[in-house]
Amino acid sequence: MRISALTRAWSTPRGAAHLFTLVFLGAWAAFSATVESYVMPSPWAVSARLLAMFSDVHEIGHMLYSFAHIISAVCISFVIGSALAFLAHYMGLFRPAIQDRVTPFLNSFSGVGWTFLAIIWFGISDVTVVFVISLVLVPFAIINMAEGLANLDREILEMARSFARAPGQRFWLVILPSLYPFIFATIRISFGVAWKVALTAELFGGNTGLGYMLNLARQDFDMPLVLAVIVVIIAFVYSTDRFIFQPIQAVLARHHGTA
């Protein structure tokens, strides 16, 4: 009976996920035992370094700097991208320039390229990091918000024109609430992408943040710190998505039918 119950537990999606985690940790421990610690440290060494990170005020400060870089860049890119999307939607004169020139250009230009340009323009600084992340995220905001504007219900807009003559009222009471799912999608996507870009930007162009810590760890061949930083990022992104974004998505799905 116990074997049967255990088999059923592991055969569930949650059980399979836990089993995969255990197999991964076991394979990691086995591999680390066959190579030098500077090549692949053991899970125990990484766990110890992880605990040390959270007991060091200086290293906690670097985590907070990365978070500040990302929040700032997400906000800046959302404002810029939304403004361009609204401009293209309501002023057709600018639509070809924004949709056919600005968006493809920003989409195709790599984060590494922006990093090197920003280093030349702003030096090694927090401004460089935020600048790079923001420019990489702007196309996501343009595309998502443009899609939201294109999918506005024309009948509701027409009814709003009949009952609310002031454009400001129509925007705050009708247009903006209709865009909530697209606003949320933009922020959620941008937040996930921002962490990937932030590491590169901080690694090359920053003097604070987790990417900067990776740079120091690389110079010192401190592999436990490298993997500890990676674990912190994975845990933070997963926790944010699981406990913040998913509940918000559930609320939006109930009220708007999609998110």
ABEGO torsion letter per residue (X at the ends): XAAAAAAAAAABAAAAAAAAAAAAAAAAAAAAAABBAAABBBAAAAAAAAAAAAABAAAAAAAAAAAAAAAAAAAAAAAAAAAAAAAAAABAAAAAAAAAAAAAAAAABBAAAAAAAAAAAAEBBAAAAAAAAAAAAAAAAAAAAAAAAAABBAAAAAAAAAABABAAAAAAAAAAAAAAAAAAAAAAAAAAAAAAAAAAAAAAABABEAAAAAAAAAAAGBAAAAAAAAAAAAAAAAAAAAAAAAAAAAAAAAAAGBX
